[in-house]
């Protein structure tokens, strides 16, 4: 499974590693799986060329906050008419309702679910299955719980005999971690860690994770399961990296920046 972290920052600015341009580094959440599937469509989607956008068959949404959907309408507009079939977006009913009511409403943005016609649109909005996994592009996708104060979910993605759990944006969610720990072929968890420990109260109020919560919950996972730390808020990246690197020594930990790629298994 190849994961391109087109965007994995918790914002649109940040402290770039040496040799990386801040404008290239800080893009919001958008992960590309095996070239044809996106998880979320934040500003990281703007990294793709037009031909790369045309190849995207499915967009798997975790929730409708702007840093996770900002480029969805822009991307569909960019490739309008270049595909023979619609791009398929998937989400919880509450997430799709936000898109219909507040984004694709012909006021904020054209409704590409009815353009050029309702019978042959550029985009379709689809509910995640409730009676089993979603199967797309050779992937098996299960929704997982998330606690973010709005309709939101995590995702478990299985391909080639291994699974990766993506938390999406969430506060501490015991059900997510228990479910992840019970997955027999779990290889990694891509977990948001928005704040360092000094901002634990802000994490609590905004229903995000801070370092100590990530460390505490990671102990529930078998030691062979890697952590992929994403959604680090701008200006906190190095502090979060230092705190987690000190506290988590029993497993592999990755700290991708926007533009990085990982191929699993490690």
N, C-alpha and C positions, 0 to 999 in steps of 0.2 A: 504494500500500500504506500503510495507516494502522497505526501501532504505538502502542499505549497502554502506557506503562511504569507499570503498576499498582503494581509493586514492582521496584526495580532497585538497592537498597542491598545491601551485603554483610553487613547485620545488621538489627537492629530499633531502633536508636537512631543518632543522628548529628548532624552540624553542619548545621542547616538554613540555606539561604540567607536573606537578609533578607526579612522578610515572610512566611516559611513556617513553619508550626508543626512542631516536631520530630516530634510524633505523626502528623502527616499526611505527613511527608517520608520517614521511614525505614521502608520495608516491603521484605520480601525478595522474591526473583525471581518475577515473574509478568508476562509480556508478552501483551497481547491484540492479535491481528492481525485487522483488518477486522471486529471486533465478535463473531465467532463461533468463533474459534480461540485457545486459550491456548498459550503456550510456558511450561511449568512452572506450578506452583500454590503458590508460597510465600505469605507473609502478605499480599502485594499483592492477592491474589484477594479479600480481605475488603473492598476498596474497592467492589466491585460491589454494586449493588442486587440484590434477589432476581430481578427481571425480567431484569436483565443476565446473571445466572448461568444462567437458564433458556435464554437464547439461545446459550450456549456448546455447540457440537456436538462439538468435539474438543479434547483436551488433549495436547500434544506434550511428552513428558518428556525432559530431558537426563540426569538421574540422580536418585538417591533420597535425597540428603541432605535433612535436615529443612527447611532454608530454601528448598527448591525444591518440597516436596510437602506442607508443613504444612496448607494449606487445602484440599487435594484431598478428604480424607474429610469435612471440615466442610462444604464446598460441596455435595457430593453429598447429605449429610444435610439441608441447608437446602432443597434443591429436590426432595427425594424426592417422587414422585407428581405433580409439576407438569409433567413432560414426557411426551410420548406415546412417545418412543423413548429408549433409554439414552444417557447421555453416554459418548463413546468416548475412552478414554485409550490413548496409544501410547507404547511404550518399547522399549528393548533387553530381551532375555530376562532378563538379570541384574537389571535395574531392576524389572521386573514381579514377579520372584520375591521381591524385598525387600518390595514392597507386599503381596503375598499372605501371606508368612510372618510379617511383623513389624508390619504396620499393619492390613490388612483381615483379621484373624485371629480375630475375635469375642472377643478379649481386650483389645487396645488399641482396636479400633473394629469395629463390625459389618461383616460381609462383604457390601457392597452389590453384589457381582457375583452374589449368589444371592438377593437381596431385591428385590422380594417373592417372586420365584421365579427359578430358574436359567434358565428359558425367557424370562422377561421381567424382567431385572434393571434396576436404576437405573444401573449402571455396567458397562462391559465393559473388559477389559484386553487390548490387542492388540499383537502384535509388529510393529515396523517391517518393511516388505517387504525381502526380501533380493535380489529380482530386478528392482528398478527403484524409481522414486520412489513415495512416498505421494501420492495426489491427493485432497485434501479441500477443499471450499468454494472451489474455484477456485484453490487453491494447489498448487504442486508442491514437495514436501518431500524433500530428500535428507539422510541422516545423514552426519556428518563425524566425523573422529577427535577424541578428547580424551584428555588424560593427567591423570587426577585420582585415580588409585590405586584406583578402584572402577569397576564398569561405568558408563560415561558416554559421551556423544557430543555433538558440536556439530550444528547444523542449518543447512542451506542452504534458504532459502525463496524461491521464485520466484513472482511475480505481476505481470501486466501488462507483461511484457517487461523486468523488472529483478529482480535477486536481492539478498538480504541474507544474510550468513553470521552466525550466532549461535554464539559459541564454547562457550557453557555454561561451567561451571567447569573450568579446565584449567591445568596448567603449560605451559611452552613445548612446543609440538607442531609440529615442522617439517612434518609431513604435512598438518596442518590448513591452515597458511599457504600451502604450495605448491598445495594443491587450491583454496584461495580465489583465489589469484592467477591461476589458470588459467581461472576462470569468466568468459566473455566479457561477460556482462551484469551483472557484480557492481557494485552501487551503493554498498554500505556493509558494514562489518564491525562487529557489536556484540561488543566484546571485553571480557572481564572484566579489571579491573586492581585487584586487592584491596589492594595495598600500595605505599607510596612506596619510593624506592630505599634508604632507611636500614633497611628491613626486608626486604631481598632474601633473607636466609637464612631468615626465617620463610616467605616466599613459596615458596622451594625446598622446605622441609620439608613444607609443607601442599599442595604441587602447585597453587599459584595463580600469577598473574602479578604482577610489579612493573613500575614505569614503564620502566626500561631495556629489559626484555624486550619490552614492547609497542612501544617506539620501534624497537628492532632489527628486529622482525618486520614492522612496518608498512612498512619500506623495501622489502619484497618486493612491495608492492601498487602498481598504477598510481596516479598522483597524483590521478586523478578519483575514486578510491574513498575515501569518508568513513570516519572512525572514530567509533563510538559507544561511549563509555567507561562501563561499568556495573560493578556489584558492588564499589564502593569501600567498604572497611571503615569502620565508624563511627569518627569522630575523625580520619580520614586524608583526607577528601574534598578539602579545600582544598589540602592539600599535594600530592596526586596531580594535581589540576587545574593547579596552578602548574607542576609539573615537566613535565607533558605539553605544556602550552601553550608553554613555553619551547623544548622539544625538537622538537616537530612543527609545522613552519611551512609545509609543502608541500601540505597538504590540509585539507579541512574536518574539524573535530573537534567532536563534540557531547558534552555532559556532562549527560544527563538526570537529573532527580531523580524519585523516586517520585511519580506523579501527572501527569507530563508526557506529551505525545503528540507524535509526529513523523509527518508525511505525506511519503512518498517518491514520486516523485523530489523532491529538494530544489529 
